[in-house]
Amino acid sequence: MSNLYRSVFDIIGPIMIGPSSSHTAGAVAIGRAANDLFGGIPERVIVHYYGSFAKTHRGHGTDYAIAAGVLGFDASDPRVPNSRQIAREQGIDIRFVEESGESPIHHPNTAVLDLIGGGDKRVQISGCSIGGGTIEIRNIRLHGIDIKPTGPLSIILYVTTNTERDNGISLIEDLNRLAPFDKKQVLKNNEYTIYEFDLKQQLQEGIRGFFVNKYENIICL
């Protein structure tokens, strides 16, 4: 089995609202990752499509799938097909742009989401759908810092301000015990330090809850 897939269920695909596991369920997953990264629902979203997503997003339901994920819906949620209308009713502006150039993350099923909120809050996430509802997140821009994960989920980000002087040792110990990682990055600018971890396996919900409850500024994708 390719190392792009963690189990046979990644190939079969998830329980979902269709029509396509890659263009619909995968798009929901990219939107959900964007919601997790932003920490909720933004005020505005600009979705840049590349490759196959740019050519077929309307027919395959990619637009409502992305919107559903941004709203925090699961792929099997019956509200998925109506998510664009739901977003409009909530005052959320979601726009879609078909880009003609090459994907910046080098995959034909690419969506780059710019999420904008109050107080100049802005984050960007670049994801691709690799089949069976499985996605990779290959680029993140958070607090002005560009982060390049390996791609496959799960990914953990831990954000600290430079005045906190948190070296992440406690988190690393907990990860080694509960959710081992393949790769760690430490990225900084003048205000923030971000620790990025590519986990070896999908993060189970109970373990996710442990980390979210213990570490205030943790993001689990």
N, C-alpha and C positions, 0 to 999 in steps of 0.2 A: 504494500500500500504506500502511495506517495506520502512524503512527510507534510504535504499540504493539508492532509486530512488526518484528524485525530481518531476517528472511528468510522465504522461502516455507515453509521447514520448520517455522517457528513456527506456521503455520496448519494444516499437515498433521498435525502432532503428532509426538511422539517414539516410538521403539521402547519398548514398555511392557507391563507386566502391567495388564490392564483392570480394570473395564469402561469407564471414562470418562477421556478425556484431561484434562478440566477438574477432575473430582472425584477422580480417582485419580492420574494422572501429575502434575498440578499440585500435588496435596496432598503427594506424595512430594517434589517440589521445595521446597515450603515447609518440610517437615521437614528436608531436607538443609541449607537455609539456616540453620535453627535450630541444627543440629549444628555447622555452620561457625562461627556466631556464638558458641556456647557453648565451642567448642574441644574438642568430643568429646561423649560420651554423658552426659547428666545423671542424677541419681538419681531425680528426680521431674519430671513434665511435666503441666501442666494446660492442656488445649486448649479454648479458648472458640470455639464455632462461631456464625456469624451468617448470616442470610438463607438461601439455598439450601443451604449446608453444614449449617445447623442442622436443616433439614427432611429432607434426603436422605442424610446421611452414612453411615448404616448400609447402605442398599441399594447405594450406589455405591462401597463399599470405602474411603471416605475415612479411616476410623479406622485400618485397617491400613496405608494409604498414608502417613499422617502418622507413625505409629510406625516404618515402614520408613525414612523419611527421617531421623528422629531417630537411628536406629541407624546411619545412614550408607550405606544401600543406594541403588542406582540404581533408576530406574523399571522397568528391564527385568530386575532381579534376581529369580530364581525364588523367593526367600525372602519376597518382598513380601507375599503373602497370609497367611503364617504369622508376620508380624512381631510381632503383639501377644503371641502365645505365646512367641516368642523373647525379647521384652522382659521378660515375667514370669519366664522361666527365668533371666534375668540380674539379676533383682531390681530392675528399673526399673518404677516406678509411673507409669503413664500414664492419666490420667482425662480424660473428655470431658464438656463442659458445653454444653447447647443454650441459647443466649441468645435471648431474644425481642425485644430492642431492636434499634435500627438499628446497622449496622456502624460501628465507630468510624473506619474508613478508607473508608467510603462505597462499598462494593462488595458485591454479593450473595453472592459466593463467598469469604467471609472466615474465616480462622482466626487467632486470637491465641494464641500459645504462651508460657506462663510456664515457664521452665526453671530448676530448682533443684538445686544441688549442695552438696558439703561446704564447710565454712568460710563459710557464709552467701552463697555465690556464687549470684547470681540475675540472669537476663537475660530480656527479653521481646522478642518479634518479632511483628509484625502483617503478614500477607501475604494476598494475594488471587490466585485463579486466574482469568486473563482469557481462557482458551481455548487449545486446542491444546497443553496442557501448559506454557504460558508463564505465569509468575507476576510479580507486582510485590511488592516489600517497601516498605511505605509508612510504617512506624513501627518504631523500635528503641529499647529502653531498655537501656543498658549503663553500668555503673558509676554508676548514678543519673542519667545524662544522657539526655534524650529527643532522639532524632535522627529527622528526617523527610526521608528520601531522596525523590527525584522519583518513584521506583517501579520502573522497568524495571531489570533486571540488565544489566551487572555493576555492583556497588557495592564500593568499597574503603573500609575503616575502618582508621585508623592510630591506635593508642592509646599515649599517653605519660603518664608522671607529671609533675606540675608541677615536680618537682625535677630532671628530666632536661634541661630547657631545649632540647628538640629542636623546631626551628621547621618541620620537614618539608620544607626546601628540597631536600634530596637526593632525597626521594621524589617531589616535584613535578617535578623535572628528569627523573627516570626515567619518570614517567607521561607527560609531554609527548613523550618519545622513543618509548615502547613502547606506551602505552595511553592516548591522549588522553581528557580528561574534559570534560563539559559544565558541571559545577557542582561547586563546592567549598564546604564549610562547616567552620568551626572552632568547636567547642563546648567549654565548660569548666565545671568545678565546682572545689571547693577542693582536690581531689586529682589530677584527671586533665584532660588535654586530648585531645580526639578530633577527628581530621581525617576528614571524610567526602567521598568523591569519587563522583560519578555518571559512569560511563564512557560514551563514545560508542558502543562496540561490546562484544560479548561478549568476555570475557577468555579468550584461548587458553591451553591447559594449560601449554605451555612457558613462556609469559610469566608465568602465575600462579606457576609453580615458581620463577622468577627472583625475584619479589617476596617470596615466602614465605621463601626461603633468605637473602635480603639483609636483610629487615626483620623483627626478632623479633616485634614486637607488631602485625603486620598481619593483617587479616581480609579475605578475598576472597569475596564473595558472588556 
